[in-house]
């Protein structure tokens, strides 16, 4: 009796739900297919997101390279401009010293804002002497005219010799004394011609900074020289006014 009642209840419950086994199985298949499609789409989406992220990363890396190349290009252009640019002082000296430059007695260079006038010793001085000759004064007049109105610059005059020992009749103890005295002579002359003394300096290097081996007369001639360097002033000493006299 009880078994019969349960059977009737099961039949009624099945009839009440209205779902057959075939419908339930079909629903399960649909659910499984939908899940598979969902998983496949999720996998595709993850792949696309990774590809997009990789592409963005590559784009950023390429942009960084382009920025670096652009910065390098600008830097090279600026350096090229510095190398090619010639200051007004350079052009003035180049014009004034054309004859001496053509004869190989004077060399004029300008690089990165530093201009150097290189003069062979015989242009300025007699052998073993620190007294300026007429030709030397004319060359220095052109230098002074180009430099005298400058502001915020240093003009350093350096004297150099070859390695031949100076004779005792010259009045100089050695090449140190000769190179230093020649540099000071040039500085004093530039000052007399209007170059502010506050921007002038002198140095003697004797025989110890040759630009060619001292193994021939031609090379020793290159080493006997005066170099006048114009650079931006990197140091300005403080100006202290003298105390008023009581």
Secondary structure, DSSP 8 states (H G I E B T S, - for coil): -HHHHHHHHHHHHHHHHT--HHHHHHHHHHHHHHHHHHHHHHHHHHHHHHHHHHHHHHHHHHHHHHHHHHHHHHHHHHHHHHHH---HHHHHHHHHTHHHHHTTSEEEEEETTEEEEEEEHHHHB-TT--SB-HHHHHHHHHHHHHHTT--SEEEEEEEE--SS---GGGS-SSHHHHHHHHHHHHHHHHHHTT--GGGEEEEE-TTSS-SS-SSSHHHHHHHSEEEEEEEE-S------------
